[in-house]
């Protein structure tokens, strides 16, 4: 018998529905105890071989944040150049980062050379370490949302440049750059869907073999 009643599962589904990629933040500070509770979910996350390869850097200095923002700005300009016509027009109007406003910004790396876990499960699929980091980020994201916080995952970045700017170990690979804070507004529909960039699937494309 499940220890989680139907009401809990309904609430969990609702939490996932309202977990959005937030790009518009208020500048109000995030309580440190709340942030710590969210970060502690990394310690509960599954990882291949129990390797726990996630490495978290909190960007607080003006220099670090400026470097990250400059990185995004240049990468975004390059991305825009890859579109033309109506797509380019729409892309130019999208807000794709909350880096100028989010009070908390985290760079999440994967330690590709960790000896923790002794390589179990990563010998044939070394990318499993990065997948483990993604799973941990998802748990963090859901916990943050349960407090009313918003999280935005910035993927328009040069990962090697960011690694150099933050002076991380050479075997650390960037997995996610997260903006965290209180959202300006709340919506259960993805912003890219609202803006007409793409539609969300209504059903899962499930195949059998």
PyMOL CGO cylinders between C-alpha atoms (Angstrom):
from pymol import cmd
from pymol.cgo import CYLINDER

trace = [
    CYLINDER, 0.00, 0.00, 0.00, 1.37, 3.41, -0.95, 0.3, 1, 1, 1, 1, 1, 1,
    CYLINDER, 1.37, 3.41, -0.95, 2.36, 5.76, 1.84, 0.3, 1, 1, 1, 1, 1, 1,
    CYLINDER, 2.36, 5.76, 1.84, 1.22, 8.62, -0.39, 0.3, 1, 1, 1, 1, 1, 1,
    CYLINDER, 1.22, 8.62, -0.39, -2.56, 9.13, -0.62, 0.3, 1, 1, 1, 1, 1, 1,
    CYLINDER, -2.56, 9.13, -0.62, -4.40, 10.26, -3.78, 0.3, 1, 1, 1, 1, 1, 1,
    CYLINDER, -4.40, 10.26, -3.78, -4.55, 13.81, -2.43, 0.3, 1, 1, 1, 1, 1, 1,
    CYLINDER, -4.55, 13.81, -2.43, -0.75, 13.91, -2.30, 0.3, 1, 1, 1, 1, 1, 1,
    CYLINDER, -0.75, 13.91, -2.30, -0.42, 12.66, -5.87, 0.3, 1, 1, 1, 1, 1, 1,
    CYLINDER, -0.42, 12.66, -5.87, -2.93, 15.25, -7.04, 0.3, 1, 1, 1, 1, 1, 1,
    CYLINDER, -2.93, 15.25, -7.04, -0.91, 17.94, -5.30, 0.3, 1, 1, 1, 1, 1, 1,
    CYLINDER, -0.91, 17.94, -5.30, 2.31, 16.65, -6.83, 0.3, 1, 1, 1, 1, 1, 1,
    CYLINDER, 2.31, 16.65, -6.83, 0.77, 16.73, -10.30, 0.3, 1, 1, 1, 1, 1, 1,
    CYLINDER, 0.77, 16.73, -10.30, -0.39, 20.29, -9.65, 0.3, 1, 1, 1, 1, 1, 1,
    CYLINDER, -0.39, 20.29, -9.65, 3.13, 21.24, -8.52, 0.3, 1, 1, 1, 1, 1, 1,
    CYLINDER, 3.13, 21.24, -8.52, 4.58, 19.89, -11.77, 0.3, 1, 1, 1, 1, 1, 1,
    CYLINDER, 4.58, 19.89, -11.77, 1.94, 21.72, -13.80, 0.3, 1, 1, 1, 1, 1, 1,
    CYLINDER, 1.94, 21.72, -13.80, 2.81, 25.04, -12.16, 0.3, 1, 1, 1, 1, 1, 1,
    CYLINDER, 2.81, 25.04, -12.16, 6.57, 24.49, -12.43, 0.3, 1, 1, 1, 1, 1, 1,
    CYLINDER, 6.57, 24.49, -12.43, 7.44, 26.96, -15.13, 0.3, 1, 1, 1, 1, 1, 1,
    CYLINDER, 7.44, 26.96, -15.13, 10.66, 28.24, -16.67, 0.3, 1, 1, 1, 1, 1, 1,
    CYLINDER, 10.66, 28.24, -16.67, 10.60, 31.74, -15.17, 0.3, 1, 1, 1, 1, 1, 1,
    CYLINDER, 10.60, 31.74, -15.17, 12.36, 34.66, -16.84, 0.3, 1, 1, 1, 1, 1, 1,
    CYLINDER, 12.36, 34.66, -16.84, 10.64, 37.61, -15.18, 0.3, 1, 1, 1, 1, 1, 1,
    CYLINDER, 10.64, 37.61, -15.18, 11.64, 38.07, -11.56, 0.3, 1, 1, 1, 1, 1, 1,
    CYLINDER, 11.64, 38.07, -11.56, 11.07, 40.52, -8.78, 0.3, 1, 1, 1, 1, 1, 1,
    CYLINDER, 11.07, 40.52, -8.78, 14.32, 41.67, -7.22, 0.3, 1, 1, 1, 1, 1, 1,
    CYLINDER, 14.32, 41.67, -7.22, 13.21, 40.86, -3.65, 0.3, 1, 1, 1, 1, 1, 1,
    CYLINDER, 13.21, 40.86, -3.65, 15.80, 38.76, -1.82, 0.3, 1, 1, 1, 1, 1, 1,
    CYLINDER, 15.80, 38.76, -1.82, 15.27, 35.05, -1.20, 0.3, 1, 1, 1, 1, 1, 1,
    CYLINDER, 15.27, 35.05, -1.20, 15.36, 33.92, 2.42, 0.3, 1, 1, 1, 1, 1, 1,
    CYLINDER, 15.36, 33.92, 2.42, 18.56, 31.97, 3.00, 0.3, 1, 1, 1, 1, 1, 1,
    CYLINDER, 18.56, 31.97, 3.00, 16.82, 29.23, 4.97, 0.3, 1, 1, 1, 1, 1, 1,
    CYLINDER, 16.82, 29.23, 4.97, 14.36, 28.67, 2.10, 0.3, 1, 1, 1, 1, 1, 1,
    CYLINDER, 14.36, 28.67, 2.10, 17.17, 28.57, -0.44, 0.3, 1, 1, 1, 1, 1, 1,
    CYLINDER, 17.17, 28.57, -0.44, 19.13, 26.13, 1.72, 0.3, 1, 1, 1, 1, 1, 1,
    CYLINDER, 19.13, 26.13, 1.72, 16.12, 23.83, 1.98, 0.3, 1, 1, 1, 1, 1, 1,
    CYLINDER, 16.12, 23.83, 1.98, 15.83, 23.83, -1.79, 0.3, 1, 1, 1, 1, 1, 1,
    CYLINDER, 15.83, 23.83, -1.79, 19.54, 23.19, -2.30, 0.3, 1, 1, 1, 1, 1, 1,
    CYLINDER, 19.54, 23.19, -2.30, 19.45, 20.32, 0.17, 0.3, 1, 1, 1, 1, 1, 1,
    CYLINDER, 19.45, 20.32, 0.17, 17.28, 18.39, -2.29, 0.3, 1, 1, 1, 1, 1, 1,
    CYLINDER, 17.28, 18.39, -2.29, 20.49, 17.73, -4.22, 0.3, 1, 1, 1, 1, 1, 1,
    CYLINDER, 20.49, 17.73, -4.22, 21.45, 15.45, -1.33, 0.3, 1, 1, 1, 1, 1, 1,
    CYLINDER, 21.45, 15.45, -1.33, 18.28, 13.39, -1.94, 0.3, 1, 1, 1, 1, 1, 1,
    CYLINDER, 18.28, 13.39, -1.94, 18.75, 13.06, -5.69, 0.3, 1, 1, 1, 1, 1, 1,
    CYLINDER, 18.75, 13.06, -5.69, 19.60, 9.74, -7.36, 0.3, 1, 1, 1, 1, 1, 1,
    CYLINDER, 19.60, 9.74, -7.36, 22.91, 9.50, -9.19, 0.3, 1, 1, 1, 1, 1, 1,
    CYLINDER, 22.91, 9.50, -9.19, 24.65, 6.86, -11.26, 0.3, 1, 1, 1, 1, 1, 1,
    CYLINDER, 24.65, 6.86, -11.26, 26.80, 4.70, -9.01, 0.3, 1, 1, 1, 1, 1, 1,
    CYLINDER, 26.80, 4.70, -9.01, 25.98, 7.08, -6.15, 0.3, 1, 1, 1, 1, 1, 1,
    CYLINDER, 25.98, 7.08, -6.15, 28.57, 9.36, -7.70, 0.3, 1, 1, 1, 1, 1, 1,
    CYLINDER, 28.57, 9.36, -7.70, 26.79, 12.61, -6.73, 0.3, 1, 1, 1, 1, 1, 1,
    CYLINDER, 26.79, 12.61, -6.73, 28.67, 14.48, -9.48, 0.3, 1, 1, 1, 1, 1, 1,
    CYLINDER, 28.67, 14.48, -9.48, 26.89, 17.83, -9.12, 0.3, 1, 1, 1, 1, 1, 1,
    CYLINDER, 26.89, 17.83, -9.12, 28.96, 20.88, -8.26, 0.3, 1, 1, 1, 1, 1, 1,
    CYLINDER, 28.96, 20.88, -8.26, 27.11, 24.11, -7.48, 0.3, 1, 1, 1, 1, 1, 1,
    CYLINDER, 27.11, 24.11, -7.48, 28.55, 27.62, -7.73, 0.3, 1, 1, 1, 1, 1, 1,
    CYLINDER, 28.55, 27.62, -7.73, 26.56, 30.58, -6.50, 0.3, 1, 1, 1, 1, 1, 1,
    CYLINDER, 26.56, 30.58, -6.50, 27.36, 33.76, -8.41, 0.3, 1, 1, 1, 1, 1, 1,
    CYLINDER, 27.36, 33.76, -8.41, 27.29, 36.73, -6.07, 0.3, 1, 1, 1, 1, 1, 1,
    CYLINDER, 27.29, 36.73, -6.07, 30.09, 39.05, -7.15, 0.3, 1, 1, 1, 1, 1, 1,
    CYLINDER, 30.09, 39.05, -7.15, 29.38, 41.77, -9.69, 0.3, 1, 1, 1, 1, 1, 1,
    CYLINDER, 29.38, 41.77, -9.69, 32.29, 40.51, -11.80, 0.3, 1, 1, 1, 1, 1, 1,
    CYLINDER, 32.29, 40.51, -11.80, 31.01, 36.95, -11.98, 0.3, 1, 1, 1, 1, 1, 1,
    CYLINDER, 31.01, 36.95, -11.98, 27.48, 38.02, -12.85, 0.3, 1, 1, 1, 1, 1, 1,
    CYLINDER, 27.48, 38.02, -12.85, 28.69, 40.50, -15.44, 0.3, 1, 1, 1, 1, 1, 1,
    CYLINDER, 28.69, 40.50, -15.44, 30.78, 37.81, -17.11, 0.3, 1, 1, 1, 1, 1, 1,
    CYLINDER, 30.78, 37.81, -17.11, 27.81, 35.46, -17.21, 0.3, 1, 1, 1, 1, 1, 1,
    CYLINDER, 27.81, 35.46, -17.21, 25.49, 38.14, -18.59, 0.3, 1, 1, 1, 1, 1, 1,
    CYLINDER, 25.49, 38.14, -18.59, 28.01, 39.17, -21.26, 0.3, 1, 1, 1, 1, 1, 1,
    CYLINDER, 28.01, 39.17, -21.26, 28.30, 35.50, -22.19, 0.3, 1, 1, 1, 1, 1, 1,
    CYLINDER, 28.30, 35.50, -22.19, 24.53, 35.21, -22.57, 0.3, 1, 1, 1, 1, 1, 1,
    CYLINDER, 24.53, 35.21, -22.57, 24.26, 38.47, -24.55, 0.3, 1, 1, 1, 1, 1, 1,
    CYLINDER, 24.26, 38.47, -24.55, 26.79, 37.36, -27.14, 0.3, 1, 1, 1, 1, 1, 1,
    CYLINDER, 26.79, 37.36, -27.14, 25.38, 33.84, -27.37, 0.3, 1, 1, 1, 1, 1, 1,
    CYLINDER, 25.38, 33.84, -27.37, 21.89, 35.24, -27.80, 0.3, 1, 1, 1, 1, 1, 1,
    CYLINDER, 21.89, 35.24, -27.80, 22.99, 37.52, -30.62, 0.3, 1, 1, 1, 1, 1, 1,
    CYLINDER, 22.99, 37.52, -30.62, 24.57, 34.53, -32.35, 0.3, 1, 1, 1, 1, 1, 1,
    CYLINDER, 24.57, 34.53, -32.35, 21.40, 32.49, -31.85, 0.3, 1, 1, 1, 1, 1, 1,
    CYLINDER, 21.40, 32.49, -31.85, 19.25, 35.27, -33.34, 0.3, 1, 1, 1, 1, 1, 1,
    CYLINDER, 19.25, 35.27, -33.34, 21.48, 35.29, -36.43, 0.3, 1, 1, 1, 1, 1, 1,
    CYLINDER, 21.48, 35.29, -36.43, 20.51, 31.67, -37.00, 0.3, 1, 1, 1, 1, 1, 1,
    CYLINDER, 20.51, 31.67, -37.00, 16.88, 32.60, -37.70, 0.3, 1, 1, 1, 1, 1, 1,
    CYLINDER, 16.88, 32.60, -37.70, 15.31, 34.70, -40.40, 0.3, 1, 1, 1, 1, 1, 1,
    CYLINDER, 15.31, 34.70, -40.40, 11.94, 36.08, -41.36, 0.3, 1, 1, 1, 1, 1, 1,
    CYLINDER, 11.94, 36.08, -41.36, 9.07, 35.79, -38.90, 0.3, 1, 1, 1, 1, 1, 1,
    CYLINDER, 9.07, 35.79, -38.90, 11.03, 33.39, -36.68, 0.3, 1, 1, 1, 1, 1, 1,
    CYLINDER, 11.03, 33.39, -36.68, 13.79, 35.96, -36.25, 0.3, 1, 1, 1, 1, 1, 1,
    CYLINDER, 13.79, 35.96, -36.25, 11.22, 38.67, -35.52, 0.3, 1, 1, 1, 1, 1, 1,
    CYLINDER, 11.22, 38.67, -35.52, 9.56, 36.53, -32.86, 0.3, 1, 1, 1, 1, 1, 1,
    CYLINDER, 9.56, 36.53, -32.86, 12.87, 35.41, -31.38, 0.3, 1, 1, 1, 1, 1, 1,
    CYLINDER, 12.87, 35.41, -31.38, 14.03, 39.01, -30.98, 0.3, 1, 1, 1, 1, 1, 1,
    CYLINDER, 14.03, 39.01, -30.98, 10.94, 39.74, -28.89, 0.3, 1, 1, 1, 1, 1, 1,
    CYLINDER, 10.94, 39.74, -28.89, 11.32, 36.80, -26.50, 0.3, 1, 1, 1, 1, 1, 1,
    CYLINDER, 11.32, 36.80, -26.50, 12.69, 37.31, -23.01, 0.3, 1, 1, 1, 1, 1, 1,
    CYLINDER, 12.69, 37.31, -23.01, 14.98, 34.32, -22.64, 0.3, 1, 1, 1, 1, 1, 1,
    CYLINDER, 14.98, 34.32, -22.64, 16.87, 35.15, -19.46, 0.3, 1, 1, 1, 1, 1, 1,
    CYLINDER, 16.87, 35.15, -19.46, 16.17, 36.59, -16.03, 0.3, 1, 1, 1, 1, 1, 1,
    CYLINDER, 16.17, 36.59, -16.03, 19.84, 37.28, -15.35, 0.3, 1, 1, 1, 1, 1, 1,
    CYLINDER, 19.84, 37.28, -15.35, 19.42, 41.02, -14.90, 0.3, 1, 1, 1, 1, 1, 1,
    CYLINDER, 19.42, 41.02, -14.90, 16.87, 40.65, -12.10, 0.3, 1, 1, 1, 1, 1, 1,
    CYLINDER, 16.87, 40.65, -12.10, 17.08, 37.24, -10.40, 0.3, 1, 1, 1, 1, 1, 1,
    CYLINDER, 17.08, 37.24, -10.40, 18.49, 37.65, -6.88, 0.3, 1, 1, 1, 1, 1, 1,
    CYLINDER, 18.49, 37.65, -6.88, 20.00, 34.15, -6.85, 0.3, 1, 1, 1, 1, 1, 1,
    CYLINDER, 20.00, 34.15, -6.85, 22.03, 32.73, -9.72, 0.3, 1, 1, 1, 1, 1, 1,
    CYLINDER, 22.03, 32.73, -9.72, 23.59, 29.27, -9.72, 0.3, 1, 1, 1, 1, 1, 1,
    CYLINDER, 23.59, 29.27, -9.72, 25.94, 27.56, -12.15, 0.3, 1, 1, 1, 1, 1, 1,
    CYLINDER, 25.94, 27.56, -12.15, 25.52, 23.80, -11.90, 0.3, 1, 1, 1, 1, 1, 1,
    CYLINDER, 25.52, 23.80, -11.90, 28.39, 21.67, -13.14, 0.3, 1, 1, 1, 1, 1, 1,
    CYLINDER, 28.39, 21.67, -13.14, 29.03, 17.95, -13.49, 0.3, 1, 1, 1, 1, 1, 1,
    CYLINDER, 29.03, 17.95, -13.49, 32.34, 16.64, -12.22, 0.3, 1, 1, 1, 1, 1, 1,
    CYLINDER, 32.34, 16.64, -12.22, 33.25, 14.28, -15.06, 0.3, 1, 1, 1, 1, 1, 1,
    CYLINDER, 33.25, 14.28, -15.06, 36.34, 13.01, -13.24, 0.3, 1, 1, 1, 1, 1, 1,
    CYLINDER, 36.34, 13.01, -13.24, 34.84, 12.22, -9.85, 0.3, 1, 1, 1, 1, 1, 1,
    CYLINDER, 34.84, 12.22, -9.85, 36.07, 8.98, -8.33, 0.3, 1, 1, 1, 1, 1, 1,
    CYLINDER, 36.07, 8.98, -8.33, 32.99, 8.75, -6.13, 0.3, 1, 1, 1, 1, 1, 1,
    CYLINDER, 32.99, 8.75, -6.13, 30.98, 5.73, -7.20, 0.3, 1, 1, 1, 1, 1, 1,
    CYLINDER, 30.98, 5.73, -7.20, 34.08, 4.10, -8.72, 0.3, 1, 1, 1, 1, 1, 1,
    CYLINDER, 34.08, 4.10, -8.72, 32.65, 4.53, -12.22, 0.3, 1, 1, 1, 1, 1, 1,
    CYLINDER, 32.65, 4.53, -12.22, 29.73, 2.18, -11.63, 0.3, 1, 1, 1, 1, 1, 1,
    CYLINDER, 29.73, 2.18, -11.63, 27.18, 2.60, -14.43, 0.3, 1, 1, 1, 1, 1, 1,
    CYLINDER, 27.18, 2.60, -14.43, 29.23, 5.28, -16.17, 0.3, 1, 1, 1, 1, 1, 1,
    CYLINDER, 29.23, 5.28, -16.17, 31.67, 3.06, -18.00, 0.3, 1, 1, 1, 1, 1, 1,
    CYLINDER, 31.67, 3.06, -18.00, 29.38, 2.39, -20.95, 0.3, 1, 1, 1, 1, 1, 1,
    CYLINDER, 29.38, 2.39, -20.95, 27.35, 5.59, -20.61, 0.3, 1, 1, 1, 1, 1, 1,
    CYLINDER, 27.35, 5.59, -20.61, 29.52, 8.34, -19.08, 0.3, 1, 1, 1, 1, 1, 1,
    CYLINDER, 29.52, 8.34, -19.08, 26.76, 10.84, -19.89, 0.3, 1, 1, 1, 1, 1, 1,
    CYLINDER, 26.76, 10.84, -19.89, 24.80, 9.28, -17.03, 0.3, 1, 1, 1, 1, 1, 1,
    CYLINDER, 24.80, 9.28, -17.03, 26.71, 11.56, -14.68, 0.3, 1, 1, 1, 1, 1, 1,
    CYLINDER, 26.71, 11.56, -14.68, 25.26, 14.60, -16.44, 0.3, 1, 1, 1, 1, 1, 1,
    CYLINDER, 25.26, 14.60, -16.44, 21.82, 13.01, -16.47, 0.3, 1, 1, 1, 1, 1, 1,
    CYLINDER, 21.82, 13.01, -16.47, 22.18, 12.59, -12.71, 0.3, 1, 1, 1, 1, 1, 1,
    CYLINDER, 22.18, 12.59, -12.71, 22.83, 16.32, -12.39, 0.3, 1, 1, 1, 1, 1, 1,
    CYLINDER, 22.83, 16.32, -12.39, 19.73, 17.06, -14.47, 0.3, 1, 1, 1, 1, 1, 1,
    CYLINDER, 19.73, 17.06, -14.47, 17.67, 14.87, -12.14, 0.3, 1, 1, 1, 1, 1, 1,
    CYLINDER, 17.67, 14.87, -12.14, 19.01, 16.75, -9.12, 0.3, 1, 1, 1, 1, 1, 1,
    CYLINDER, 19.01, 16.75, -9.12, 18.17, 20.10, -10.75, 0.3, 1, 1, 1, 1, 1, 1,
    CYLINDER, 18.17, 20.10, -10.75, 14.60, 18.89, -11.33, 0.3, 1, 1, 1, 1, 1, 1,
    CYLINDER, 14.60, 18.89, -11.33, 14.19, 18.06, -7.64, 0.3, 1, 1, 1, 1, 1, 1,
    CYLINDER, 14.19, 18.06, -7.64, 15.58, 21.47, -6.68, 0.3, 1, 1, 1, 1, 1, 1,
    CYLINDER, 15.58, 21.47, -6.68, 13.20, 23.13, -9.13, 0.3, 1, 1, 1, 1, 1, 1,
    CYLINDER, 13.20, 23.13, -9.13, 10.12, 21.40, -7.73, 0.3, 1, 1, 1, 1, 1, 1,
    CYLINDER, 10.12, 21.40, -7.73, 11.06, 22.21, -4.15, 0.3, 1, 1, 1, 1, 1, 1,
    CYLINDER, 11.06, 22.21, -4.15, 11.65, 25.83, -5.07, 0.3, 1, 1, 1, 1, 1, 1,
    CYLINDER, 11.65, 25.83, -5.07, 8.26, 25.99, -6.75, 0.3, 1, 1, 1, 1, 1, 1,
    CYLINDER, 8.26, 25.99, -6.75, 6.61, 24.56, -3.64, 0.3, 1, 1, 1, 1, 1, 1,
    CYLINDER, 6.61, 24.56, -3.64, 7.82, 27.67, -1.78, 0.3, 1, 1, 1, 1, 1, 1,
    CYLINDER, 7.82, 27.67, -1.78, 6.50, 29.92, -4.55, 0.3, 1, 1, 1, 1, 1, 1,
    CYLINDER, 6.50, 29.92, -4.55, 9.94, 30.57, -6.00, 0.3, 1, 1, 1, 1, 1, 1,
    CYLINDER, 9.94, 30.57, -6.00, 10.55, 30.63, -9.72, 0.3, 1, 1, 1, 1, 1, 1,
    CYLINDER, 10.55, 30.63, -9.72, 13.49, 29.05, -11.51, 0.3, 1, 1, 1, 1, 1, 1,
    CYLINDER, 13.49, 29.05, -11.51, 14.73, 29.85, -15.00, 0.3, 1, 1, 1, 1, 1, 1,
    CYLINDER, 14.73, 29.85, -15.00, 17.20, 27.60, -16.82, 0.3, 1, 1, 1, 1, 1, 1,
    CYLINDER, 17.20, 27.60, -16.82, 19.45, 29.65, -19.12, 0.3, 1, 1, 1, 1, 1, 1,
    CYLINDER, 19.45, 29.65, -19.12, 20.84, 27.50, -21.92, 0.3, 1, 1, 1, 1, 1, 1,
    CYLINDER, 20.84, 27.50, -21.92, 21.93, 30.25, -24.32, 0.3, 1, 1, 1, 1, 1, 1,
    CYLINDER, 21.93, 30.25, -24.32, 25.50, 30.35, -23.09, 0.3, 1, 1, 1, 1, 1, 1,
    CYLINDER, 25.50, 30.35, -23.09, 29.00, 29.36, -24.14, 0.3, 1, 1, 1, 1, 1, 1,
    CYLINDER, 29.00, 29.36, -24.14, 29.70, 26.67, -21.50, 0.3, 1, 1, 1, 1, 1, 1,
    CYLINDER, 29.70, 26.67, -21.50, 33.46, 26.62, -21.98, 0.3, 1, 1, 1, 1, 1, 1,
    CYLINDER, 33.46, 26.62, -21.98, 33.70, 30.37, -21.62, 0.3, 1, 1, 1, 1, 1, 1,
    CYLINDER, 33.70, 30.37, -21.62, 31.61, 30.31, -18.44, 0.3, 1, 1, 1, 1, 1, 1,
    CYLINDER, 31.61, 30.31, -18.44, 33.80, 27.55, -17.00, 0.3, 1, 1, 1, 1, 1, 1,
    CYLINDER, 33.80, 27.55, -17.00, 36.88, 29.68, -17.69, 0.3, 1, 1, 1, 1, 1, 1,
    CYLINDER, 36.88, 29.68, -17.69, 35.31, 32.83, -16.25, 0.3, 1, 1, 1, 1, 1, 1,
    CYLINDER, 35.31, 32.83, -16.25, 34.37, 31.01, -13.06, 0.3, 1, 1, 1, 1, 1, 1,
    CYLINDER, 34.37, 31.01, -13.06, 37.76, 29.29, -12.91, 0.3, 1, 1, 1, 1, 1, 1,
    CYLINDER, 37.76, 29.29, -12.91, 36.37, 25.82, -12.29, 0.3, 1, 1, 1, 1, 1, 1,
    CYLINDER, 36.37, 25.82, -12.29, 38.24, 22.53, -12.46, 0.3, 1, 1, 1, 1, 1, 1,
    CYLINDER, 38.24, 22.53, -12.46, 39.01, 21.40, -16.04, 0.3, 1, 1, 1, 1, 1, 1,
    CYLINDER, 39.01, 21.40, -16.04, 36.87, 18.27, -15.68, 0.3, 1, 1, 1, 1, 1, 1,
    CYLINDER, 36.87, 18.27, -15.68, 33.74, 20.18, -14.67, 0.3, 1, 1, 1, 1, 1, 1,
    CYLINDER, 33.74, 20.18, -14.67, 31.13, 20.45, -17.44, 0.3, 1, 1, 1, 1, 1, 1,
    CYLINDER, 31.13, 20.45, -17.44, 28.35, 23.02, -17.30, 0.3, 1, 1, 1, 1, 1, 1,
    CYLINDER, 28.35, 23.02, -17.30, 24.91, 21.45, -17.12, 0.3, 1, 1, 1, 1, 1, 1,
    CYLINDER, 24.91, 21.45, -17.12, 22.68, 24.34, -16.11, 0.3, 1, 1, 1, 1, 1, 1,
    CYLINDER, 22.68, 24.34, -16.11, 22.70, 28.03, -15.28, 0.3, 1, 1, 1, 1, 1, 1,
    CYLINDER, 22.70, 28.03, -15.28, 19.75, 28.75, -13.00, 0.3, 1, 1, 1, 1, 1, 1,
    CYLINDER, 19.75, 28.75, -13.00, 18.11, 32.06, -12.14, 0.3, 1, 1, 1, 1, 1, 1,
    CYLINDER, 18.11, 32.06, -12.14, 16.12, 31.83, -8.92, 0.3, 1, 1, 1, 1, 1, 1,
    CYLINDER, 16.12, 31.83, -8.92, 13.75, 34.30, -7.31, 0.3, 1, 1, 1, 1, 1, 1,
    CYLINDER, 13.75, 34.30, -7.31, 10.17, 35.41, -6.83, 0.3, 1, 1, 1, 1, 1, 1,
    CYLINDER, 10.17, 35.41, -6.83, 8.30, 35.49, -10.17, 0.3, 1, 1, 1, 1, 1, 1,
    CYLINDER, 8.30, 35.49, -10.17, 6.61, 38.68, -11.30, 0.3, 1, 1, 1, 1, 1, 1,
    CYLINDER, 6.61, 38.68, -11.30, 3.51, 36.70, -12.27, 0.3, 1, 1, 1, 1, 1, 1,
    CYLINDER, 3.51, 36.70, -12.27, 2.39, 33.08, -12.19, 0.3, 1, 1, 1, 1, 1, 1,
    CYLINDER, 2.39, 33.08, -12.19, 1.03, 31.05, -15.07, 0.3, 1, 1, 1, 1, 1, 1,
    CYLINDER, 1.03, 31.05, -15.07, 0.58, 27.35, -15.71, 0.3, 1, 1, 1, 1, 1, 1,
    CYLINDER, 0.58, 27.35, -15.71, 1.21, 27.75, -19.44, 0.3, 1, 1, 1, 1, 1, 1,
    CYLINDER, 1.21, 27.75, -19.44, 4.81, 27.87, -20.77, 0.3, 1, 1, 1, 1, 1, 1,
    CYLINDER, 4.81, 27.87, -20.77, 5.76, 31.37, -21.86, 0.3, 1, 1, 1, 1, 1, 1,
    CYLINDER, 5.76, 31.37, -21.86, 7.03, 30.09, -25.22, 0.3, 1, 1, 1, 1, 1, 1,
    CYLINDER, 7.03, 30.09, -25.22, 3.58, 28.65, -25.85, 0.3, 1, 1, 1, 1, 1, 1,
    CYLINDER, 3.58, 28.65, -25.85, 1.89, 31.89, -24.86, 0.3, 1, 1, 1, 1, 1, 1,
    CYLINDER, 1.89, 31.89, -24.86, 4.20, 33.84, -27.18, 0.3, 1, 1, 1, 1, 1, 1,
    CYLINDER, 4.20, 33.84, -27.18, 3.50, 31.52, -30.11, 0.3, 1, 1, 1, 1, 1, 1,
    CYLINDER, 3.50, 31.52, -30.11, 6.97, 30.00, -30.42, 0.3, 1, 1, 1, 1, 1, 1,
    CYLINDER, 6.97, 30.00, -30.42, 5.82, 26.39, -30.04, 0.3, 1, 1, 1, 1, 1, 1,
    CYLINDER, 5.82, 26.39, -30.04, 2.83, 24.33, -28.91, 0.3, 1, 1, 1, 1, 1, 1,
    CYLINDER, 2.83, 24.33, -28.91, 2.96, 21.78, -26.14, 0.3, 1, 1, 1, 1, 1, 1,
    CYLINDER, 2.96, 21.78, -26.14, 2.03, 18.18, -26.91, 0.3, 1, 1, 1, 1, 1, 1,
    CYLINDER, 2.03, 18.18, -26.91, -1.21, 17.05, -25.39, 0.3, 1, 1, 1, 1, 1, 1,
    CYLINDER, -1.21, 17.05, -25.39, -0.36, 13.36, -25.46, 0.3, 1, 1, 1, 1, 1, 1,
    CYLINDER, -0.36, 13.36, -25.46, 2.78, 11.31, -24.99, 0.3, 1, 1, 1, 1, 1, 1,
    CYLINDER, 2.78, 11.31, -24.99, 4.10, 9.72, -28.22, 0.3, 1, 1, 1, 1, 1, 1,
    CYLINDER, 4.10, 9.72, -28.22, 4.50, 6.20, -26.82, 0.3, 1, 1, 1, 1, 1, 1,
    CYLINDER, 4.50, 6.20, -26.82, 5.82, 3.41, -29.01, 0.3, 1, 1, 1, 1, 1, 1,
    CYLINDER, 5.82, 3.41, -29.01, 6.09, -0.31, -28.47, 0.3, 1, 1, 1, 1, 1, 1,
    CYLINDER, 6.09, -0.31, -28.47, 8.49, -2.86, -29.90, 0.3, 1, 1, 1, 1, 1, 1,
]
cmd.load_cgo(trace, "trace")
